[in-house]
């Protein structure tokens, strides 16, 4: 048995997920607006991205991530998307 509300919630989440992730549009563009042309941005899965910061000082990472957060907020506010987008990041330095 599949209750109607569960079905409609699942369908709504599917539609919203597709809107957010279809061809990696909005978040990928947000990444492109945040990082430099010399940085490498790639999609490694449906909702997973990797960004390699080339010749970047590790001390700059907090400011860069703050810039990403501000850019994400501005983009999503601009299109009036009433969703809370969260993301996590990790880093490796070599």
Buried (B, 14 or more C-beta within 10 A) or exposed (E): EEEEEEEEEEEEEEEEEEEBBEEBEBBBEBBEEBBEEEBEBEBEEEEEBEBEBEEBEEEEBEEBBEBBEEBBEEBBEEEEBEEEEEEEEEEEEE
